[in-house]
Amino acid sequence: MYAIVEIAGTQVKVEKDKYYYTPLLEGKDGDKVEFDNVLLVEQDNKITVGSPSIKGSKVTGKILSHLKGDKVIVFKKKRRKGYRVKNGHRQQFTKVLIEDIK
């Protein structure tokens, strides 16, 4: 059984009892979260597709932790002009354990 859910503007294929890294969500470690925007559900080889979402369906999960991704280096240069800029960025993520798909 799996579902495709929209979480913070991204579509994620989720399964029960697995964890996923999503963009940063509000809440503390151990808090429950519900995702109401379920786009597709597969159960017993039967697929239900919403238009655009399935009414009454939701996915519940639990926030495990908040963490940062790997550092990405952004380097800009214009040749023969002496222009060089180096910046770094670390994206923040939330680790979510999917507990139930309804």
N, CA, C and O of each residue as an XYZ file, in Angstrom:
408
protein
N       0.844     -1.172      0.000
C       0.000      0.000      0.000
C       0.889      1.234      0.000
O       1.821      1.348      0.796
N       0.586      2.150     -0.902
C       1.327      3.390     -0.947
C       0.391      4.523     -1.350
O      -0.734      4.297     -1.797
N       0.881      5.739     -1.181
C       0.101      6.919     -1.550
C       1.057      7.981     -2.073
O       2.237      8.003     -1.721
N       0.534      8.854     -2.910
C       1.286     10.015     -3.357
C       0.645     11.232     -2.695
O      -0.542     11.506     -2.875
N       1.464     11.958     -1.922
C       0.979     13.043     -1.086
C       1.753     14.317     -1.427
O       2.942     14.267     -1.739
N       1.071     15.447     -1.365
C       1.755     16.723     -1.535
C       2.134     17.256     -0.161
O       1.273     17.535      0.673
N       3.448     17.392      0.062
C       3.979     17.867      1.337
C       4.816     19.108      1.061
O       5.853     19.029      0.402
N       4.370     20.244      1.561
C       5.096     21.518      1.437
C       5.463     21.819     -0.010
O       6.579     22.258     -0.287
N       4.536     21.587     -0.933
C       4.753     21.920     -2.328
C       5.460     20.858     -3.154
O       5.661     21.063     -4.351
N       5.845     19.734     -2.565
C       6.489     18.657     -3.304
C       5.633     17.406     -3.226
O       4.988     17.157     -2.208
N       5.622     16.618     -4.291
C       4.860     15.377     -4.313
C       5.785     14.230     -3.917
O       6.864     14.064     -4.486
N       5.345     13.433     -2.921
C       6.171     12.368     -2.362
C       5.372     11.071     -2.370
O       4.213     11.042     -1.956
N       5.999     10.002     -2.844
C       5.381      8.670     -2.768
C       5.747      8.088     -1.408
O       6.927      7.895     -1.115
N       4.740      7.805     -0.571
C       4.984      7.350      0.797
C       4.388      5.962      1.020
O       3.391      5.588      0.403
N       5.019      5.216      1.911
C       4.540      3.918      2.348
C       4.510      3.900      3.867
O       5.228      4.658      4.518
N       3.682      3.036      4.426
C       3.526      2.944      5.863
C       4.805      2.399      6.496
O       5.475      1.542      5.919
N       5.140      2.907      7.695
C       6.283      2.490      8.505
C       7.630      2.772      7.845
O       8.612      2.089      8.137
N       7.693      3.759      6.968
C       8.957      4.212      6.397
C       9.107      5.693      6.699
O       8.120      6.392      6.928
N      10.357      6.172      6.697
C      10.568      7.585      6.954
C      11.064      8.284      5.699
O      11.699      7.684      4.831
N      10.749      9.586      5.631
C      11.060     10.397      4.465
C      11.577     11.743      4.918
O      11.215     12.243      5.983
N      12.439     12.328      4.083
C      12.947     13.671      4.332
C      12.115     14.651      3.511
O      12.073     14.569      2.283
N      11.458     15.571      4.199
C      10.604     16.558      3.551
C      11.181     17.950      3.809
O      12.013     18.115      4.701
N      10.750     18.951      3.041
C      11.165     20.317      3.382
C      10.718     20.652      4.809
O       9.800     20.030      5.343
N      11.365     21.620      5.406
C      11.164     21.947      6.815
C       9.685     22.174      7.139
O       9.008     22.962      6.478
N       9.195     21.469      8.170
C       7.807     21.574      8.623
C       7.771     22.199     10.007
O       8.745     22.133     10.756
N       6.637     22.805     10.340
C       6.435     23.347     11.680
C       6.208     22.205     12.656
O       5.593     21.200     12.299
N       6.688     22.342     13.867
C       6.467     21.338     14.897
C       7.769     20.911     15.552
O       8.864     21.198     15.069
N       7.607     20.216     16.669
C       8.760     19.736     17.434
C       8.923     18.238     17.218
O       8.056     17.582     16.641
N      10.044     17.710     17.689
C      10.281     16.280     17.584
C       9.208     15.513     18.360
O       8.917     15.843     19.510
N       8.624     14.498     17.736
C       7.588     13.702     18.371
C       6.174     14.179     18.082
O       5.218     13.486     18.432
N       6.008     15.330     17.460
C       4.668     15.838     17.138
C       4.052     15.038     15.996
O       4.759     14.529     15.125
N       2.725     14.936     16.013
C       1.979     14.277     14.941
C       1.690     15.287     13.833
O       1.415     16.455     14.108
N       1.751     14.836     12.589
C       1.416     15.683     11.451
C       0.429     14.934     10.562
O       0.479     13.708     10.461
N      -0.464     15.677      9.923
C      -1.437     15.101      8.999
C      -1.298     15.788      7.658
O      -1.168     17.010      7.582
N      -1.328     14.993      6.601
C      -1.272     15.504      5.243
C      -2.601     15.170      4.571
O      -2.914     14.003      4.333
N      -3.385     16.220      4.267
C      -4.726     16.033      3.716
C      -4.749     16.000      2.195
O      -5.708     15.505      1.603
N      -3.713     16.518      1.559
C      -3.698     16.611      0.103
C      -3.139     15.319     -0.492
O      -1.990     15.277     -0.932
N      -3.965     14.260     -0.503
C      -3.580     12.945     -1.032
C      -4.010     12.886     -2.494
O      -5.190     13.050     -2.805
N      -3.058     12.653     -3.386
C      -3.333     12.675     -4.821
C      -3.655     11.303     -5.381
O      -4.420     11.197     -6.339
N      -3.082     10.233     -4.797
C      -3.279      8.875     -5.304
C      -3.094      7.891     -4.164
O      -2.229      8.080     -3.309
N      -3.911      6.829     -4.150
C      -3.780      5.761     -3.157
C      -3.855      4.420     -3.866
O      -4.745      4.197     -4.687
N      -2.914      3.519     -3.550
C      -2.924      2.160     -4.090
C      -3.117      1.205     -2.920
O      -2.343      1.224     -1.963
N      -4.152      0.369     -2.997
C      -4.443     -0.592     -1.938
C      -4.977     -1.864     -2.584
O      -5.977     -1.831     -3.302
N      -4.311     -2.980     -2.328
C      -4.701     -4.286     -2.885
C      -4.797     -4.243     -4.412
O      -5.765     -4.734     -4.993
N      -3.790     -3.652     -5.053
C      -3.722     -3.516     -6.511
C      -4.898     -2.732     -7.099
O      -5.210     -2.876     -8.281
N      -5.540     -1.917     -6.289
C      -6.616     -1.042     -6.753
C      -6.142      0.396     -6.556
O      -5.819      0.807     -5.441
N      -6.104      1.157     -7.652
C      -5.593      2.517     -7.611
C      -6.755      3.501     -7.629
O      -7.652      3.412     -8.467
N      -6.721      4.443     -6.686
C      -7.713      5.509     -6.626
C      -6.997      6.824     -6.895
O      -6.065      7.195     -6.181
N      -7.440      7.523     -7.928
C      -6.818      8.784     -8.315
C      -7.785      9.914     -8.025
O      -8.965      9.826     -8.364
N      -7.298     10.967     -7.404
C      -8.130     12.117     -7.095
C      -8.091     13.142     -8.207
O      -7.214     13.113     -9.070
N      -9.048     14.043     -8.176
C      -9.046     15.114     -9.164
C      -9.386     16.430     -8.462
O     -10.574     16.749     -8.404
N      -8.497     17.186     -7.948
C      -7.060     16.923     -7.870
C      -6.658     16.089     -6.657
O      -5.580     15.495     -6.668
N      -7.479     16.023     -5.615
C      -7.124     15.210     -4.445
C      -8.307     14.334     -4.057
O      -9.435     14.552     -4.500
N      -8.028     13.340     -3.221
C      -9.057     12.397     -2.777
C      -9.704     12.957     -1.516
O      -9.020     13.223     -0.528
N     -11.016     13.135     -1.553
C     -11.724     13.680     -0.394
C     -11.823     12.630      0.708
O     -12.111     11.464      0.441
N     -11.584     13.052      1.938
C     -11.689     12.162      3.090
C     -10.468     11.298      3.325
O     -10.424     10.560      4.309
N      -9.494     11.364      2.467
C      -8.285     10.567      2.627
C      -7.191     11.419      3.252
O      -7.068     12.602      2.932
N      -6.394     10.831      4.139
C      -5.294     11.562      4.753
C      -4.189     10.599      5.165
O      -4.407      9.401      5.345
N      -3.015     11.159      5.304
C      -1.835     10.408      5.719
C      -1.339     11.033      7.014
O      -1.149     12.247      7.087
N      -1.128     10.208      8.036
C      -0.636     10.712      9.313
C       0.786     10.243      9.529
O       1.179      9.156      9.107
N       1.545     11.092     10.198
C       2.939     10.770     10.458
C       3.407     11.392     11.747
O       2.645     12.043     12.462
N       4.695     11.176     12.037
C       5.292     11.661     13.269
C       6.641     12.271     12.923
O       7.428     11.673     12.189
N       6.911     13.465     13.452
C       8.182     14.130     13.200
C       9.258     13.461     14.051
O       9.145     13.409     15.276
N      10.297     12.950     13.400
C      11.402     12.316     14.120
C      12.481     13.325     14.479
O      12.973     13.324     15.607
N      12.858     14.186     13.537
C      13.896     15.179     13.814
C      13.926     16.233     12.719
O      13.359     16.057     11.640
N      14.601     17.330     13.024
C      14.891     18.374     12.055
C      16.391     18.346     11.823
O      17.163     18.254     12.778
N      16.813     18.423     10.567
C      18.233     18.357     10.265
C      18.556     19.149      9.013
O      17.660     19.656      8.338
N      19.849     19.254      8.707
C      20.307     19.986      7.536
C      20.899     19.026      6.527
O      21.485     18.008      6.895
N      20.743     19.351      5.249
C      21.301     18.551      4.178
C      22.769     18.866      3.959
O      23.369     19.624      4.721
N      23.340     18.289      2.926
C      24.736     18.531      2.582
C      24.914     19.959      2.077
O      23.985     20.572      1.550
N      26.125     20.470      2.249
C      26.421     21.824      1.805
C      26.566     21.858      0.282
O      27.209     21.000     -0.323
N      25.951     22.870     -0.307
C      26.039     23.100     -1.744
C      26.834     24.389     -1.936
O      26.486     25.424     -1.367
N      27.902     24.330     -2.738
C      28.726     25.499     -3.005
C      28.234     26.191     -4.279
O      28.081     25.557     -5.323
N      27.989     27.507     -4.175
C      27.574     28.305     -5.316
C      28.743     29.231     -5.650
O      29.095     30.099     -4.851
N      29.350     29.049     -6.834
C      30.518     29.837     -7.240
C      30.207     30.543     -8.553
O      29.833     29.907     -9.539
N      30.365     31.864     -8.554
C      30.122     32.668     -9.750
C      31.423     33.348    -10.146
O      32.179     33.813     -9.293
N      31.676     33.402    -11.456
C      32.900     34.025    -11.949
C      32.662     34.611    -13.332
O      31.986     34.013    -14.169
N      33.224     35.778    -13.554
C      33.247     36.375    -14.886
C      34.712     36.496    -15.297
O      35.495     37.166    -14.624
N      35.071     35.865    -16.370
C      36.473     35.830    -16.755
C      36.984     37.207    -17.179
O      36.267     38.010    -17.775
N      38.221     37.437    -16.855
C      38.960     38.657    -17.180
C      38.390     39.912    -16.512
O      38.790     41.016    -16.880
N      37.503     39.793    -15.576
C      36.920     40.961    -14.910
C      37.283     41.035    -13.426
O      37.041     42.053    -12.777
N      37.852     39.976    -12.898
C      38.197     39.962    -11.474
C      37.003     39.737    -10.567
O      37.072     40.010     -9.369
N      35.902     39.238    -11.131
C      34.671     39.029    -10.352
C      34.576     37.565     -9.958
O      34.450     36.684    -10.808
N      34.638     37.318     -8.640
C      34.461     35.962     -8.116
C      33.650     36.051     -6.829
O      33.961     36.854     -5.949
N      32.614     35.230     -6.721
C      31.783     35.172     -5.518
C      31.578     33.710     -5.158
O      31.206     32.903     -6.009
N      31.822     33.367     -3.892
C      31.637     31.997     -3.425
C      30.681     32.013     -2.239
O      30.942     32.670     -1.232
N      29.582     31.292     -2.361
C      28.591     31.175     -1.292
C      28.287     29.712     -1.045
O      28.453     28.872     -1.930
N      27.839     29.414      0.161
C      27.417     28.063      0.490
C      25.983     28.072      0.986
O      25.474     29.100      1.433
N      25.329     26.905      0.903
C      23.934     26.802      1.335
C      23.687     25.400      1.870
O      24.150     24.422      1.283
N      22.957     25.293      2.988
C      22.533     24.002      3.525
C      21.024     24.030      3.705
O      20.498     24.815      4.494
N      20.334     23.173      2.974
C      18.872     23.108      3.028
C      18.444     22.421      4.321
O      19.085     21.469      4.766
N      17.362     22.906      4.922
C      16.841     22.305      6.144
C      15.725     21.321      5.792
O      14.868     21.610      4.957
N      15.749     20.151      6.441
C      14.785     19.092      6.197
C      14.146     18.647      7.500
O      14.658     18.917      8.586
N      13.014     17.959      7.372
C      12.342     17.313      8.498
C      12.218     15.835      8.180
O      11.763     15.462      7.099
N      12.624     14.992      9.122
C      12.515     13.541      8.965
C      11.164     13.112      9.540
O      10.902     13.288     10.730
N      10.298     12.540      8.669
C       8.931     12.185      9.060
C       8.731     10.685      8.895
O       9.049     10.119      7.849
N       8.197     10.041      9.940
C       7.826      8.624      9.888
C       6.343      8.534      9.571
O       5.518      9.106     10.284
N       5.999      7.816      8.503
C       4.596      7.651      8.092
C       3.984      6.534      8.935
O       4.470      5.403      8.926
N       2.913      6.858      9.664
C       2.294      5.889     10.560
C       1.037      5.246      9.974
O       0.778      4.066     10.212
N       0.251      6.015      9.207
C      -1.007      5.467      8.714
C      -1.432      6.159      7.426
O      -1.234      7.360      7.241
N      -2.023      5.359      6.541
C      -2.602      5.871      5.294
C      -4.081      5.496      5.292
O      -4.428      4.315      5.314
N      -4.948      6.507      5.266
C      -6.389      6.245      5.297
C      -7.022      6.690      4.002
O      -8.234      6.555      3.829
